[in-house]
Amino acid sequence: MKIKLGIAGLAPLFVTLPSLCLAAGALTVKAVNKLQLARAGETIELSAKDLAPLGESDLSKIHIRASGGEELLSQAVDTDYDELRKPDTVIFQADFAPGETRTFTVTTGAKQRYAASDFKAHGRFVRERFDDFAWENDRIAHRTYGKALETWAGEPLTSSAIDVWSKRTPRMVIDEWYIVDNYHQDTGEGADFYPAGASRGCGGNGLWAANTLWVSRNFVDSRVLANGPIRVMFELVYDAFDVNGMKVSEVKRVTLDAGSQLDHFQSFYEMHSGASRTPGALTTAIGLKKVPGESKELNAHHGWLATWEPMEESAGHEGLAIILEPQLLERQTEDSRNLLLLAKMPTNVASYWAGFAWDKPGPYTTFEAWKAYVDEFSQRVRSPLEISVSVEH
């Protein structure tokens, strides 16, 4: 077995050999909001290296307190999916006023135990529904399609689109909606009003070559890395697909935190030997499905594309958006089904944010309000909190 020996891997030495290094009783985390914007529910990440002075190898025993003494909900997350399957990061959330600096205290204690009511993010593989993968937080829900749907006799679909489930409750609803199997009908909590089909849906991506969009088929495998209460994070594996005569395979990582209208998507591409042309740098194409009557706006300077569209069944309006690093944006284009942002991938990794908001539950009930949220989100992405960790004396 290959074992990674980073700082996290050495952490048990602080426990088993206390004579060599006395574990700290507590750490102080200082977080600075350098933007003159309020940041509600900002996620703060602490790595195993940050937490090593505590001498605790089990990150589920880490506890976070705000400066007033109240304990904050925290979650241990396995971000690298290594052989040990051990969490290597601890996350928690806090609100920040414009320009505010906050401090938090980190200690060790009993293993974290959560109640169902604590969960604001959740996702799972849904084998019973032809291999869907569905996920949600307290604001939005999605699904995407697995291999079994390609050959379902009832309604076969070959697509790697990102579907939208519009919800108007902070509760986790995926399991209940699948159980009753009427998620196309709104009984008071929302429904699936969005036919993604063979489009890119809400932020599905592909590769752009020869002025054409090339996309993968349905995913063939999945693995969950984190499943609440704050963050759901998972990976989808796609078989190699043709990109203008070259075979390319993809692993897509999706991360959604509580309180966010937008998912973080990362696609890791591998070019296979034996291609009919010489591999080179790839260009990703990130899409939003075209809808009749939609409004759209591109802000190239801040790296986002936003739309506002009428929903089916007179269910109201939805805003959709894509955000990426502005320096990677090449241009906006479209094909017969999608509005597309083309972006450079210097390391053959596509990284971007995409998501949506429904006007019925609010708070984004107009295109102007939705664009304001998207623009502020893009600023937060480009100016993360400034985090420092020190040992309390």
C-alpha positions as CSV (number, residue, x, y, z in Angstrom):
1,M,0.0,0.0,0.0
2,K,1.3,3.4,-0.9
3,I,1.0,5.9,2.0
4,K,1.4,9.6,1.6
5,L,3.8,11.1,4.2
6,G,2.9,14.7,4.4
7,I,2.4,16.7,7.6
8,A,-1.0,15.1,8.2
9,G,0.7,11.6,8.0
10,L,3.1,12.6,10.7
11,A,0.5,14.1,13.1
12,P,0.1,10.9,15.2
13,L,3.7,11.4,16.4
14,F,2.6,14.3,18.5
15,V,0.3,11.9,20.4
16,T,2.4,8.7,20.6
17,L,5.7,10.6,21.4
18,P,4.6,13.5,23.7
19,S,8.1,13.8,25.1
20,L,9.3,15.0,21.7
21,C,6.7,17.6,21.1
22,L,4.1,18.9,23.6
23,A,0.7,19.3,21.9
24,A,-0.8,22.8,22.0
25,G,-3.9,23.2,24.1
26,A,-5.6,25.5,21.6
27,L,-5.1,27.4,18.3
28,T,-6.2,30.9,17.3
29,V,-7.5,31.4,13.8
30,K,-7.6,34.9,12.5
31,A,-9.7,35.6,9.4
32,V,-9.6,38.9,7.5
33,N,-12.3,40.0,5.0
34,K,-10.4,42.4,2.7
35,L,-13.4,43.2,0.7
36,Q,-15.8,46.0,1.5
37,L,-18.6,43.5,1.0
38,A,-20.6,41.4,3.5
39,R,-19.8,37.7,3.3
40,A,-22.6,35.5,4.7
41,G,-21.8,31.9,5.5
42,E,-18.2,32.1,4.3
43,T,-16.5,28.6,4.5
44,I,-13.1,28.6,6.3
45,E,-10.8,25.6,5.7
46,L,-8.1,24.4,8.1
47,S,-5.6,21.8,6.8
48,A,-4.1,19.0,8.8
49,K,-0.8,21.0,8.7
50,D,-2.6,24.0,10.3
51,L,-4.0,21.7,13.0
52,A,-0.9,19.6,13.6
53,P,0.2,21.5,16.7
54,L,-2.9,20.2,18.5
55,G,-1.5,16.7,18.3
56,E,-4.8,15.1,17.2
57,S,-4.8,12.8,14.2
58,D,-8.6,12.3,14.2
59,L,-9.9,15.5,12.7
60,S,-13.5,14.6,13.6
61,K,-12.4,15.6,17.2
62,I,-11.6,19.2,16.2
63,H,-13.9,21.8,17.7
64,I,-14.3,25.5,16.7
65,R,-15.5,28.3,18.9
66,A,-16.3,31.9,17.9
67,S,-14.8,34.8,20.0
68,G,-18.0,34.9,22.1
69,G,-17.5,31.3,23.1
70,E,-20.3,29.7,21.2
71,E,-19.3,26.5,19.4
72,L,-19.7,26.5,15.6
73,L,-20.7,23.6,13.4
74,S,-17.6,22.0,11.8
75,Q,-16.9,19.1,9.5
76,A,-13.9,17.0,8.8
77,V,-13.4,16.4,5.0
78,D,-11.2,14.0,3.0
79,T,-10.1,16.2,0.0
80,D,-7.5,13.8,-1.5
81,Y,-9.3,10.4,-1.4
82,D,-6.1,8.7,-0.5
83,E,-5.7,5.0,0.5
84,L,-6.3,5.7,4.2
85,R,-9.6,7.6,3.5
86,K,-8.8,9.9,6.4
87,P,-10.0,13.5,6.6
88,D,-7.3,16.0,5.9
89,T,-9.2,19.3,6.3
90,V,-11.7,20.8,8.8
91,I,-14.2,23.3,7.6
92,F,-16.7,25.7,9.3
93,Q,-18.7,28.7,8.3
94,A,-19.0,32.3,9.7
95,D,-20.5,35.6,8.6
96,F,-18.3,38.7,8.0
97,A,-19.2,42.4,7.8
98,P,-17.4,44.5,5.1
99,G,-13.7,44.7,6.0
100,E,-14.2,42.7,9.2
101,T,-11.6,40.6,11.0
102,R,-12.7,37.8,13.2
103,T,-10.9,35.3,15.5
104,F,-11.8,31.7,16.4
105,T,-10.5,29.2,18.9
106,V,-9.7,25.6,17.8
107,T,-9.4,22.8,20.4
108,T,-9.8,19.1,20.6
109,G,-12.6,17.1,22.3
110,A,-15.1,14.4,21.7
111,K,-15.8,13.1,18.2
112,Q,-18.3,15.2,16.4
113,R,-21.9,13.8,16.4
114,Y,-24.5,15.4,14.2
115,A,-28.3,15.5,14.3
116,A,-30.3,15.2,11.0
117,S,-31.3,18.9,11.5
118,D,-27.7,19.9,11.3
119,F,-27.4,18.8,7.6
120,K,-27.4,21.6,5.0
121,A,-25.7,19.6,2.3
122,H,-26.2,16.0,1.1
123,G,-25.7,13.9,-2.0
124,R,-25.8,10.3,-3.2
125,F,-25.7,7.8,-6.0
126,V,-29.3,6.9,-6.9
127,R,-29.0,3.4,-8.4
128,E,-32.8,2.9,-8.2
129,R,-33.3,5.8,-10.7
130,F,-31.1,4.5,-13.5
131,D,-27.8,5.6,-11.9
132,D,-28.5,9.3,-11.1
133,F,-26.2,11.2,-8.9
134,A,-28.2,13.8,-6.9
135,W,-27.0,16.5,-4.5
136,E,-28.3,19.5,-2.7
137,N,-27.8,22.1,0.0
138,D,-30.2,24.4,1.8
139,R,-30.7,26.5,-1.4
140,I,-30.5,24.4,-4.5
141,A,-30.5,20.8,-5.8
142,H,-29.1,19.0,-8.9
143,R,-28.7,15.7,-10.5
144,T,-26.7,14.2,-13.3
145,Y,-27.0,11.0,-15.2
146,G,-25.3,7.6,-15.0
147,K,-24.7,4.8,-17.4
148,A,-28.0,2.9,-16.8
149,L,-30.0,5.8,-18.3
150,E,-28.4,5.4,-21.7
151,T,-30.2,2.1,-22.3
152,W,-33.4,2.5,-20.3
153,A,-36.2,1.4,-22.5
154,G,-38.7,4.0,-21.1
155,E,-36.8,7.2,-21.9
156,P,-33.1,6.6,-22.8
157,L,-30.8,9.6,-22.5
158,T,-27.1,10.0,-23.3
159,S,-26.0,13.2,-21.6
160,S,-23.5,14.6,-19.1
161,A,-25.7,17.6,-18.5
162,I,-26.1,19.2,-15.0
163,D,-29.9,19.1,-14.2
164,V,-31.7,21.5,-11.9
165,W,-34.1,20.7,-9.1
166,S,-35.8,23.9,-7.9
167,K,-36.6,23.8,-4.2
168,R,-38.1,26.4,-1.8
169,T,-37.3,24.8,1.5
170,P,-34.0,24.6,3.4
171,R,-34.7,21.0,4.2
172,M,-32.9,18.1,2.5
173,V,-35.5,16.8,0.0
174,I,-33.6,14.5,-2.5
175,D,-34.4,11.3,-0.7
176,E,-38.1,12.1,-0.1
177,W,-38.6,13.3,-3.7
178,Y,-37.2,10.0,-5.0
179,I,-39.2,7.9,-2.6
180,V,-42.5,9.3,-3.6
181,D,-41.4,9.6,-7.3
182,N,-43.4,12.7,-8.1
183,Y,-40.6,15.2,-8.3
184,H,-42.1,16.8,-11.4
185,Q,-45.1,18.0,-9.4
186,D,-44.7,20.9,-6.9
187,T,-46.5,20.0,-3.7
188,G,-45.2,23.0,-1.8
189,E,-41.5,22.5,-1.7
190,G,-40.5,22.8,-5.4
191,A,-40.0,20.3,-8.2
192,D,-38.0,19.4,-11.3
193,F,-39.1,22.0,-13.8
194,Y,-35.9,21.9,-15.8
195,P,-35.5,19.6,-18.9
196,A,-31.7,19.5,-19.2
197,G,-31.8,16.8,-21.9
198,A,-28.7,16.7,-24.1
199,S,-27.7,20.3,-23.4
200,R,-25.1,21.3,-20.9
201,G,-27.9,22.2,-18.5
202,C,-26.6,24.4,-15.6
203,G,-22.9,24.4,-15.9
204,G,-22.1,21.2,-17.6
205,N,-18.9,21.4,-19.6
206,G,-17.0,19.8,-22.4
207,L,-14.0,20.5,-24.6
208,W,-13.8,22.9,-27.6
209,A,-11.9,21.9,-30.7
210,A,-12.4,22.6,-34.5
211,N,-15.1,25.2,-33.5
212,T,-17.2,22.3,-32.1
213,L,-18.3,21.2,-28.6
214,W,-17.2,17.7,-27.7
215,V,-18.8,16.1,-24.6
216,S,-18.6,12.9,-22.6
217,R,-21.4,10.4,-22.2
218,N,-23.0,9.6,-18.9
219,F,-20.7,9.0,-15.9
220,V,-19.7,5.4,-15.2
221,D,-18.5,5.6,-11.6
222,S,-18.9,7.8,-8.6
223,R,-17.3,8.3,-5.2
224,V,-18.3,10.5,-2.3
225,L,-15.6,12.5,-0.4
226,A,-17.8,14.5,1.9
227,N,-21.4,14.3,2.8
228,G,-22.5,17.1,5.1
229,P,-23.4,18.7,7.3
230,I,-21.7,21.7,5.7
231,R,-20.2,20.4,2.4
232,V,-21.1,17.7,-0.1
233,M,-18.2,16.8,-2.4
234,F,-18.0,13.9,-4.8
235,E,-16.3,12.8,-8.0
236,L,-17.8,11.4,-11.2
237,V,-15.7,9.2,-13.6
238,Y,-16.4,9.4,-17.4
239,D,-15.1,7.0,-20.0
240,A,-12.7,8.4,-22.7
241,F,-14.6,10.3,-25.4
242,D,-13.6,11.6,-28.8
243,V,-12.3,15.2,-29.1
244,N,-11.6,15.9,-32.8
245,G,-9.7,12.6,-33.2
246,M,-8.2,12.5,-29.8
247,K,-9.4,10.3,-26.9
248,V,-9.8,12.2,-23.6
249,S,-11.1,10.9,-20.2
250,E,-12.5,13.0,-17.4
251,V,-12.9,12.9,-13.6
252,K,-15.3,15.7,-12.5
253,R,-15.2,16.8,-8.8
254,V,-18.2,18.8,-7.6
255,T,-18.3,20.7,-4.3
256,L,-21.3,22.5,-2.8
257,D,-21.3,24.2,0.5
258,A,-24.3,25.2,2.7
259,G,-25.8,28.6,1.9
260,S,-24.4,28.8,-1.7
261,Q,-26.3,29.2,-4.9
262,L,-23.2,28.0,-6.9
263,D,-21.3,24.7,-7.1
264,H,-17.6,24.5,-7.6
265,F,-16.8,22.2,-10.6
266,Q,-13.4,20.8,-11.4
267,S,-12.8,18.6,-14.4
268,F,-9.5,16.7,-14.6
269,Y,-8.7,15.6,-18.1
270,E,-6.3,12.9,-19.3
271,M,-5.3,12.7,-22.9
272,H,-4.6,9.1,-24.0
273,S,-1.8,7.8,-26.1
274,G,-2.5,6.6,-29.6
275,A,-4.5,9.7,-30.5
276,S,-4.7,10.5,-34.1
277,R,-3.2,14.0,-33.5
278,T,-0.6,15.4,-31.2
279,P,-2.0,16.3,-27.8
280,G,-1.8,20.0,-26.8
281,A,-3.4,22.3,-24.3
282,L,-7.1,21.8,-24.1
283,T,-9.9,24.4,-24.1
284,T,-12.9,23.8,-22.0
285,A,-16.4,25.0,-22.9
286,I,-18.8,25.6,-20.0
287,G,-22.5,25.8,-20.9
288,L,-25.9,27.1,-19.9
289,K,-28.9,25.7,-21.8
290,K,-30.5,28.1,-24.2
291,V,-34.1,29.0,-23.3
292,P,-36.5,31.0,-25.4
293,G,-37.2,34.4,-23.9
294,E,-34.1,34.4,-21.7
295,S,-32.0,37.5,-20.8
296,K,-28.2,37.2,-20.6
297,E,-25.3,39.3,-19.6
298,L,-21.5,38.7,-19.8
299,N,-19.1,40.4,-17.5
300,A,-15.7,39.5,-18.9
301,H,-13.8,41.7,-16.5
302,H,-15.2,39.7,-13.5
303,G,-15.4,36.4,-15.4
304,W,-19.1,35.6,-15.3
305,L,-22.1,34.9,-17.6
306,A,-25.6,35.2,-16.1
307,T,-29.0,34.5,-17.5
308,W,-32.6,35.0,-16.4
309,E,-35.2,32.7,-17.9
310,P,-38.9,31.8,-17.8
311,M,-39.5,28.4,-16.3
312,E,-41.8,25.6,-17.6
313,E,-45.4,25.3,-16.2
314,S,-45.4,29.0,-15.4
315,A,-43.4,28.3,-12.3
316,G,-41.7,31.7,-12.3
317,H,-38.2,32.6,-13.4
318,E,-34.7,31.2,-12.7
319,G,-31.3,32.8,-12.9
320,L,-28.3,30.7,-13.9
321,A,-24.7,31.6,-13.9
322,I,-21.1,30.5,-14.7
323,I,-18.1,32.1,-12.9
324,L,-14.4,31.5,-13.8
325,E,-11.1,33.2,-13.3
326,P,-11.2,36.2,-15.7
327,Q,-7.7,35.7,-17.0
328,L,-8.7,32.2,-18.2
329,L,-11.7,33.4,-20.2
330,E,-11.1,33.3,-24.0
331,R,-14.5,34.3,-25.3
332,Q,-18.2,33.6,-25.2
333,T,-19.8,31.6,-28.0
334,E,-22.8,29.3,-28.5
335,D,-24.0,26.2,-30.3
336,S,-27.5,25.1,-31.2
337,R,-28.3,24.1,-27.5
338,N,-26.0,26.2,-25.3
339,L,-24.5,29.5,-24.3
340,L,-20.9,28.7,-23.8
341,L,-17.8,30.3,-22.1
342,L,-14.5,29.1,-23.5
343,A,-11.7,29.0,-21.1
344,K,-8.0,28.1,-21.2
345,M,-6.7,25.1,-19.1
346,P,-3.0,25.5,-18.6
347,T,-2.8,22.1,-16.7
348,N,-5.8,20.4,-18.4
349,V,-7.9,21.1,-15.4
350,A,-11.1,23.1,-15.7
351,S,-12.1,25.0,-12.5
352,Y,-15.2,27.1,-12.4
353,W,-18.4,27.8,-10.5
354,A,-22.0,27.4,-11.8
355,G,-25.4,27.4,-10.2
356,F,-28.8,29.0,-10.1
357,A,-31.6,30.7,-8.1
358,W,-35.4,30.4,-8.3
359,D,-37.4,33.6,-7.8
360,K,-40.3,31.9,-6.0
361,P,-38.4,31.3,-2.7
362,G,-36.3,34.4,-3.1
363,P,-34.2,36.4,-2.2
364,Y,-33.2,36.8,-5.9
365,T,-36.5,37.8,-7.6
366,T,-35.2,39.9,-10.5
367,F,-32.4,39.6,-13.0
368,E,-30.7,42.7,-11.4
369,A,-30.7,41.1,-8.0
370,W,-29.3,37.8,-9.4
371,K,-26.5,39.6,-11.3
372,A,-25.6,41.5,-8.1
373,Y,-25.2,38.1,-6.2
374,V,-23.2,36.6,-9.0
375,D,-20.9,39.6,-9.2
376,E,-20.3,39.6,-5.4
377,F,-19.7,35.9,-5.5
378,S,-17.1,36.4,-8.2
379,Q,-15.3,39.0,-6.1
380,R,-15.3,36.6,-3.1
381,V,-13.7,33.9,-5.3
382,R,-11.0,36.3,-6.4
383,S,-10.4,37.7,-2.9
384,P,-10.6,34.8,-0.4
385,L,-10.4,35.4,3.3
386,E,-6.9,35.9,4.6
387,I,-6.4,33.1,7.2
388,S,-3.6,32.8,9.7
389,V,-3.3,30.2,12.5
390,S,-1.2,30.6,15.7
391,V,-0.7,28.6,18.9
392,E,-2.3,30.1,22.0
393,H,0.1,30.8,24.9
